[in-house]
């Protein structure tokens, strides 16, 4: 099942929900060649995994991957990004809606 495409700094990323190869033991993965995030629905913490993979797409698209060719740094960035999003997504969305209302009044 595909979810609506995600816009990552102008790059369209497909998000799929699909069982992954159990040998890899991956909950989710980002494929930079096909610009696809795949989430395995049989695991828990799916939103955290989704945000982590979004972090990989952002890291690549922002040019950080070319500037800092270091896998462990990319993983630290993606973990920090996913935890930030997981902890704040509802608050951020609520503020987004409030700010959109203010924008319309201006």
Phi and psi in radians as a Rosetta constraint file:
Dihedral C 1 N 2 CA 2 C 2 CIRCULARHARMONIC -1.662 0.35
Dihedral N 2 CA 2 C 2 N 3 CIRCULARHARMONIC 2.484 0.35
Dihedral C 2 N 3 CA 3 C 3 CIRCULARHARMONIC -1.766 0.35
Dihedral N 3 CA 3 C 3 N 4 CIRCULARHARMONIC 2.834 0.35
Dihedral C 3 N 4 CA 4 C 4 CIRCULARHARMONIC -0.846 0.35
Dihedral N 4 CA 4 C 4 N 5 CIRCULARHARMONIC 2.559 0.35
Dihedral C 4 N 5 CA 5 C 5 CIRCULARHARMONIC -1.151 0.35
Dihedral N 5 CA 5 C 5 N 6 CIRCULARHARMONIC 2.520 0.35
Dihedral C 5 N 6 CA 6 C 6 CIRCULARHARMONIC -1.727 0.35
Dihedral N 6 CA 6 C 6 N 7 CIRCULARHARMONIC 2.403 0.35
Dihedral C 6 N 7 CA 7 C 7 CIRCULARHARMONIC -1.688 0.35
Dihedral N 7 CA 7 C 7 N 8 CIRCULARHARMONIC 1.978 0.35
Dihedral C 7 N 8 CA 8 C 8 CIRCULARHARMONIC -1.993 0.35
Dihedral N 8 CA 8 C 8 N 9 CIRCULARHARMONIC 1.650 0.35
Dihedral C 8 N 9 CA 9 C 9 CIRCULARHARMONIC 0.890 0.35
Dihedral N 9 CA 9 C 9 N 10 CIRCULARHARMONIC 0.791 0.35
Dihedral C 9 N 10 CA 10 C 10 CIRCULARHARMONIC 1.553 0.35
Dihedral N 10 CA 10 C 10 N 11 CIRCULARHARMONIC -0.162 0.35
Dihedral C 10 N 11 CA 11 C 11 CIRCULARHARMONIC -1.667 0.35
Dihedral N 11 CA 11 C 11 N 12 CIRCULARHARMONIC 2.244 0.35
Dihedral C 11 N 12 CA 12 C 12 CIRCULARHARMONIC -1.434 0.35
Dihedral N 12 CA 12 C 12 N 13 CIRCULARHARMONIC 2.184 0.35
Dihedral C 12 N 13 CA 13 C 13 CIRCULARHARMONIC -2.059 0.35
Dihedral N 13 CA 13 C 13 N 14 CIRCULARHARMONIC 2.200 0.35
Dihedral C 13 N 14 CA 14 C 14 CIRCULARHARMONIC -1.425 0.35
Dihedral N 14 CA 14 C 14 N 15 CIRCULARHARMONIC 2.391 0.35
Dihedral C 14 N 15 CA 15 C 15 CIRCULARHARMONIC -2.000 0.35
Dihedral N 15 CA 15 C 15 N 16 CIRCULARHARMONIC 2.141 0.35
Dihedral C 15 N 16 CA 16 C 16 CIRCULARHARMONIC -2.074 0.35
Dihedral N 16 CA 16 C 16 N 17 CIRCULARHARMONIC 2.558 0.35
Dihedral C 16 N 17 CA 17 C 17 CIRCULARHARMONIC -1.920 0.35
Dihedral N 17 CA 17 C 17 N 18 CIRCULARHARMONIC 1.978 0.35
Dihedral C 17 N 18 CA 18 C 18 CIRCULARHARMONIC -2.777 0.35
Dihedral N 18 CA 18 C 18 N 19 CIRCULARHARMONIC 2.485 0.35
Dihedral C 18 N 19 CA 19 C 19 CIRCULARHARMONIC -1.119 0.35
Dihedral N 19 CA 19 C 19 N 20 CIRCULARHARMONIC 2.287 0.35
Dihedral C 19 N 20 CA 20 C 20 CIRCULARHARMONIC -1.656 0.35
Dihedral N 20 CA 20 C 20 N 21 CIRCULARHARMONIC 2.941 0.35
Dihedral C 20 N 21 CA 21 C 21 CIRCULARHARMONIC -1.105 0.35
Dihedral N 21 CA 21 C 21 N 22 CIRCULARHARMONIC 2.081 0.35
Dihedral C 21 N 22 CA 22 C 22 CIRCULARHARMONIC -1.120 0.35
Dihedral N 22 CA 22 C 22 N 23 CIRCULARHARMONIC -0.348 0.35
Dihedral C 22 N 23 CA 23 C 23 CIRCULARHARMONIC -1.155 0.35
Dihedral N 23 CA 23 C 23 N 24 CIRCULARHARMONIC -0.657 0.35
Dihedral C 23 N 24 CA 24 C 24 CIRCULARHARMONIC -1.253 0.35
Dihedral N 24 CA 24 C 24 N 25 CIRCULARHARMONIC -0.401 0.35
Dihedral C 24 N 25 CA 25 C 25 CIRCULARHARMONIC 0.983 0.35
Dihedral N 25 CA 25 C 25 N 26 CIRCULARHARMONIC 0.571 0.35
Dihedral C 25 N 26 CA 26 C 26 CIRCULARHARMONIC -1.597 0.35
Dihedral N 26 CA 26 C 26 N 27 CIRCULARHARMONIC 2.382 0.35
Dihedral C 26 N 27 CA 27 C 27 CIRCULARHARMONIC -1.452 0.35
Dihedral N 27 CA 27 C 27 N 28 CIRCULARHARMONIC -0.581 0.35
Dihedral C 27 N 28 CA 28 C 28 CIRCULARHARMONIC -2.737 0.35
Dihedral N 28 CA 28 C 28 N 29 CIRCULARHARMONIC 2.830 0.35
Dihedral C 28 N 29 CA 29 C 29 CIRCULARHARMONIC -2.673 0.35
Dihedral N 29 CA 29 C 29 N 30 CIRCULARHARMONIC 2.667 0.35
Dihedral C 29 N 30 CA 30 C 30 CIRCULARHARMONIC -2.023 0.35
Dihedral N 30 CA 30 C 30 N 31 CIRCULARHARMONIC 2.202 0.35
Dihedral C 30 N 31 CA 31 C 31 CIRCULARHARMONIC -1.858 0.35
Dihedral N 31 CA 31 C 31 N 32 CIRCULARHARMONIC 1.864 0.35
Dihedral C 31 N 32 CA 32 C 32 CIRCULARHARMONIC -1.185 0.35
Dihedral N 32 CA 32 C 32 N 33 CIRCULARHARMONIC -0.401 0.35
Dihedral C 32 N 33 CA 33 C 33 CIRCULARHARMONIC -1.233 0.35
Dihedral N 33 CA 33 C 33 N 34 CIRCULARHARMONIC -0.714 0.35
Dihedral C 33 N 34 CA 34 C 34 CIRCULARHARMONIC -1.766 0.35
Dihedral N 34 CA 34 C 34 N 35 CIRCULARHARMONIC -0.045 0.35
Dihedral C 34 N 35 CA 35 C 35 CIRCULARHARMONIC 0.912 0.35
Dihedral N 35 CA 35 C 35 N 36 CIRCULARHARMONIC 0.959 0.35
Dihedral C 35 N 36 CA 36 C 36 CIRCULARHARMONIC -2.287 0.35
Dihedral N 36 CA 36 C 36 N 37 CIRCULARHARMONIC 2.296 0.35
Dihedral C 36 N 37 CA 37 C 37 CIRCULARHARMONIC -1.779 0.35
Dihedral N 37 CA 37 C 37 N 38 CIRCULARHARMONIC 2.245 0.35
Dihedral C 37 N 38 CA 38 C 38 CIRCULARHARMONIC -2.059 0.35
Dihedral N 38 CA 38 C 38 N 39 CIRCULARHARMONIC 2.267 0.35
Dihedral C 38 N 39 CA 39 C 39 CIRCULARHARMONIC -2.020 0.35
Dihedral N 39 CA 39 C 39 N 40 CIRCULARHARMONIC 2.226 0.35
Dihedral C 39 N 40 CA 40 C 40 CIRCULARHARMONIC -1.516 0.35
Dihedral N 40 CA 40 C 40 N 41 CIRCULARHARMONIC 2.030 0.35
Dihedral C 40 N 41 CA 41 C 41 CIRCULARHARMONIC -1.292 0.35
Dihedral N 41 CA 41 C 41 N 42 CIRCULARHARMONIC -0.043 0.35
Dihedral C 41 N 42 CA 42 C 42 CIRCULARHARMONIC -1.538 0.35
Dihedral N 42 CA 42 C 42 N 43 CIRCULARHARMONIC -0.022 0.35
Dihedral C 42 N 43 CA 43 C 43 CIRCULARHARMONIC -1.888 0.35
Dihedral N 43 CA 43 C 43 N 44 CIRCULARHARMONIC 2.941 0.35
Dihedral C 43 N 44 CA 44 C 44 CIRCULARHARMONIC -1.699 0.35
Dihedral N 44 CA 44 C 44 N 45 CIRCULARHARMONIC 3.086 0.35
Dihedral C 44 N 45 CA 45 C 45 CIRCULARHARMONIC 1.002 0.35
Dihedral N 45 CA 45 C 45 N 46 CIRCULARHARMONIC 0.736 0.35
Dihedral C 45 N 46 CA 46 C 46 CIRCULARHARMONIC -1.124 0.35
Dihedral N 46 CA 46 C 46 N 47 CIRCULARHARMONIC -0.682 0.35
Dihedral C 46 N 47 CA 47 C 47 CIRCULARHARMONIC -1.145 0.35
Dihedral N 47 CA 47 C 47 N 48 CIRCULARHARMONIC -0.699 0.35
Dihedral C 47 N 48 CA 48 C 48 CIRCULARHARMONIC -1.105 0.35
Dihedral N 48 CA 48 C 48 N 49 CIRCULARHARMONIC -0.729 0.35
Dihedral C 48 N 49 CA 49 C 49 CIRCULARHARMONIC -1.143 0.35
Dihedral N 49 CA 49 C 49 N 50 CIRCULARHARMONIC -0.707 0.35
Dihedral C 49 N 50 CA 50 C 50 CIRCULARHARMONIC -1.061 0.35
Dihedral N 50 CA 50 C 50 N 51 CIRCULARHARMONIC -0.834 0.35
Dihedral C 50 N 51 CA 51 C 51 CIRCULARHARMONIC -1.108 0.35
Dihedral N 51 CA 51 C 51 N 52 CIRCULARHARMONIC -0.644 0.35
Dihedral C 51 N 52 CA 52 C 52 CIRCULARHARMONIC -1.061 0.35
Dihedral N 52 CA 52 C 52 N 53 CIRCULARHARMONIC -0.813 0.35
Dihedral C 52 N 53 CA 53 C 53 CIRCULARHARMONIC -1.189 0.35
Dihedral N 53 CA 53 C 53 N 54 CIRCULARHARMONIC -0.588 0.35
Dihedral C 53 N 54 CA 54 C 54 CIRCULARHARMONIC -1.065 0.35
Dihedral N 54 CA 54 C 54 N 55 CIRCULARHARMONIC -0.633 0.35
Dihedral C 54 N 55 CA 55 C 55 CIRCULARHARMONIC -1.069 0.35
Dihedral N 55 CA 55 C 55 N 56 CIRCULARHARMONIC -0.695 0.35
Dihedral C 55 N 56 CA 56 C 56 CIRCULARHARMONIC -1.095 0.35
Dihedral N 56 CA 56 C 56 N 57 CIRCULARHARMONIC -0.760 0.35
Dihedral C 56 N 57 CA 57 C 57 CIRCULARHARMONIC -1.102 0.35
Dihedral N 57 CA 57 C 57 N 58 CIRCULARHARMONIC -0.743 0.35
Dihedral C 57 N 58 CA 58 C 58 CIRCULARHARMONIC -1.144 0.35
Dihedral N 58 CA 58 C 58 N 59 CIRCULARHARMONIC -0.747 0.35
Dihedral C 58 N 59 CA 59 C 59 CIRCULARHARMONIC -1.031 0.35
Dihedral N 59 CA 59 C 59 N 60 CIRCULARHARMONIC -0.766 0.35
Dihedral C 59 N 60 CA 60 C 60 CIRCULARHARMONIC -1.208 0.35
Dihedral N 60 CA 60 C 60 N 61 CIRCULARHARMONIC -0.861 0.35
Dihedral C 60 N 61 CA 61 C 61 CIRCULARHARMONIC -1.162 0.35
Dihedral N 61 CA 61 C 61 N 62 CIRCULARHARMONIC -0.559 0.35
Dihedral C 61 N 62 CA 62 C 62 CIRCULARHARMONIC -1.298 0.35
Dihedral N 62 CA 62 C 62 N 63 CIRCULARHARMONIC -0.218 0.35
Dihedral C 62 N 63 CA 63 C 63 CIRCULARHARMONIC 1.648 0.35
Dihedral N 63 CA 63 C 63 N 64 CIRCULARHARMONIC -0.030 0.35
Dihedral C 63 N 64 CA 64 C 64 CIRCULARHARMONIC -1.092 0.35
Dihedral N 64 CA 64 C 64 N 65 CIRCULARHARMONIC -0.626 0.35
Dihedral C 64 N 65 CA 65 C 65 CIRCULARHARMONIC -1.088 0.35
Dihedral N 65 CA 65 C 65 N 66 CIRCULARHARMONIC -0.660 0.35
Dihedral C 65 N 66 CA 66 C 66 CIRCULARHARMONIC -1.312 0.35
Dihedral N 66 CA 66 C 66 N 67 CIRCULARHARMONIC -0.611 0.35
Dihedral C 66 N 67 CA 67 C 67 CIRCULARHARMONIC -1.344 0.35
Dihedral N 67 CA 67 C 67 N 68 CIRCULARHARMONIC -0.659 0.35
Dihedral C 67 N 68 CA 68 C 68 CIRCULARHARMONIC -2.216 0.35
Dihedral N 68 CA 68 C 68 N 69 CIRCULARHARMONIC 1.586 0.35
Dihedral C 68 N 69 CA 69 C 69 CIRCULARHARMONIC -1.493 0.35
Dihedral N 69 CA 69 C 69 N 70 CIRCULARHARMONIC 1.363 0.35
Dihedral C 69 N 70 CA 70 C 70 CIRCULARHARMONIC -2.566 0.35
Dihedral N 70 CA 70 C 70 N 71 CIRCULARHARMONIC 1.870 0.35
Dihedral C 70 N 71 CA 71 C 71 CIRCULARHARMONIC -0.980 0.35
Dihedral N 71 CA 71 C 71 N 72 CIRCULARHARMONIC -0.796 0.35
Dihedral C 71 N 72 CA 72 C 72 CIRCULARHARMONIC -1.089 0.35
Dihedral N 72 CA 72 C 72 N 73 CIRCULARHARMONIC -0.629 0.35
Dihedral C 72 N 73 CA 73 C 73 CIRCULARHARMONIC -1.161 0.35
Dihedral N 73 CA 73 C 73 N 74 CIRCULARHARMONIC -0.706 0.35
Dihedral C 73 N 74 CA 74 C 74 CIRCULARHARMONIC -1.071 0.35
Dihedral N 74 CA 74 C 74 N 75 CIRCULARHARMONIC -0.737 0.35
Dihedral C 74 N 75 CA 75 C 75 CIRCULARHARMONIC -1.132 0.35
Dihedral N 75 CA 75 C 75 N 76 CIRCULARHARMONIC -0.688 0.35
Dihedral C 75 N 76 CA 76 C 76 CIRCULARHARMONIC -1.105 0.35
Dihedral N 76 CA 76 C 76 N 77 CIRCULARHARMONIC -0.787 0.35
Dihedral C 76 N 77 CA 77 C 77 CIRCULARHARMONIC -1.014 0.35
Dihedral N 77 CA 77 C 77 N 78 CIRCULARHARMONIC -0.840 0.35
Dihedral C 77 N 78 CA 78 C 78 CIRCULARHARMONIC -1.135 0.35
Dihedral N 78 CA 78 C 78 N 79 CIRCULARHARMONIC -0.663 0.35
Dihedral C 78 N 79 CA 79 C 79 CIRCULARHARMONIC -1.159 0.35
Dihedral N 79 CA 79 C 79 N 80 CIRCULARHARMONIC -0.764 0.35
Dihedral C 79 N 80 CA 80 C 80 CIRCULARHARMONIC -1.109 0.35
Dihedral N 80 CA 80 C 80 N 81 CIRCULARHARMONIC -0.773 0.35
Dihedral C 80 N 81 CA 81 C 81 CIRCULARHARMONIC -1.075 0.35
Dihedral N 81 CA 81 C 81 N 82 CIRCULARHARMONIC -0.801 0.35
Dihedral C 81 N 82 CA 82 C 82 CIRCULARHARMONIC -1.140 0.35
Dihedral N 82 CA 82 C 82 N 83 CIRCULARHARMONIC -0.695 0.35
Dihedral C 82 N 83 CA 83 C 83 CIRCULARHARMONIC -1.172 0.35
Dihedral N 83 CA 83 C 83 N 84 CIRCULARHARMONIC -0.697 0.35
Dihedral C 83 N 84 CA 84 C 84 CIRCULARHARMONIC -1.046 0.35
Dihedral N 84 CA 84 C 84 N 85 CIRCULARHARMONIC -0.828 0.35
Dihedral C 84 N 85 CA 85 C 85 CIRCULARHARMONIC -1.137 0.35
Dihedral N 85 CA 85 C 85 N 86 CIRCULARHARMONIC -0.792 0.35
Dihedral C 85 N 86 CA 86 C 86 CIRCULARHARMONIC -1.031 0.35
Dihedral N 86 CA 86 C 86 N 87 CIRCULARHARMONIC -0.734 0.35
Dihedral C 86 N 87 CA 87 C 87 CIRCULARHARMONIC -1.306 0.35
Dihedral N 87 CA 87 C 87 N 88 CIRCULARHARMONIC -0.406 0.35
Dihedral C 87 N 88 CA 88 C 88 CIRCULARHARMONIC -2.182 0.35
Dihedral N 88 CA 88 C 88 N 89 CIRCULARHARMONIC -0.014 0.35
Dihedral C 88 N 89 CA 89 C 89 CIRCULARHARMONIC -1.029 0.35
Dihedral N 89 CA 89 C 89 N 90 CIRCULARHARMONIC -0.750 0.35
Dihedral C 89 N 90 CA 90 C 90 CIRCULARHARMONIC -1.159 0.35
Dihedral N 90 CA 90 C 90 N 91 CIRCULARHARMONIC -0.828 0.35
Dihedral C 90 N 91 CA 91 C 91 CIRCULARHARMONIC -1.045 0.35
Dihedral N 91 CA 91 C 91 N 92 CIRCULARHARMONIC -0.759 0.35
Dihedral C 91 N 92 CA 92 C 92 CIRCULARHARMONIC -1.118 0.35
Dihedral N 92 CA 92 C 92 N 93 CIRCULARHARMONIC -0.727 0.35
Dihedral C 92 N 93 CA 93 C 93 CIRCULARHARMONIC -1.161 0.35
Dihedral N 93 CA 93 C 93 N 94 CIRCULARHARMONIC -0.725 0.35
Dihedral C 93 N 94 CA 94 C 94 CIRCULARHARMONIC -1.079 0.35
Dihedral N 94 CA 94 C 94 N 95 CIRCULARHARMONIC -0.750 0.35
Dihedral C 94 N 95 CA 95 C 95 CIRCULARHARMONIC -1.165 0.35
Dihedral N 95 CA 95 C 95 N 96 CIRCULARHARMONIC -0.658 0.35
Dihedral C 95 N 96 CA 96 C 96 CIRCULARHARMONIC -0.999 0.35
Dihedral N 96 CA 96 C 96 N 97 CIRCULARHARMONIC -0.825 0.35
Dihedral C 96 N 97 CA 97 C 97 CIRCULARHARMONIC -1.098 0.35
Dihedral N 97 CA 97 C 97 N 98 CIRCULARHARMONIC -0.730 0.35
Dihedral C 97 N 98 CA 98 C 98 CIRCULARHARMONIC -1.103 0.35
Dihedral N 98 CA 98 C 98 N 99 CIRCULARHARMONIC -0.765 0.35
Dihedral C 98 N 99 CA 99 C 99 CIRCULARHARMONIC -1.176 0.35
Dihedral N 99 CA 99 C 99 N 100 CIRCULARHARMONIC -0.606 0.35
Dihedral C 99 N 100 CA 100 C 100 CIRCULARHARMONIC -1.110 0.35
Dihedral N 100 CA 100 C 100 N 101 CIRCULARHARMONIC -0.665 0.35
Dihedral C 100 N 101 CA 101 C 101 CIRCULARHARMONIC -1.136 0.35
Dihedral N 101 CA 101 C 101 N 102 CIRCULARHARMONIC -0.716 0.35
Dihedral C 101 N 102 CA 102 C 102 CIRCULARHARMONIC -1.124 0.35
Dihedral N 102 CA 102 C 102 N 103 CIRCULARHARMONIC -0.766 0.35
Dihedral C 102 N 103 CA 103 C 103 CIRCULARHARMONIC -0.985 0.35
Dihedral N 103 CA 103 C 103 N 104 CIRCULARHARMONIC -0.692 0.35
Dihedral C 103 N 104 CA 104 C 104 CIRCULARHARMONIC -1.190 0.35
Dihedral N 104 CA 104 C 104 N 105 CIRCULARHARMONIC -0.489 0.35
Dihedral C 104 N 105 CA 105 C 105 CIRCULARHARMONIC -1.359 0.35
Dihedral N 105 CA 105 C 105 N 106 CIRCULARHARMONIC -0.407 0.35
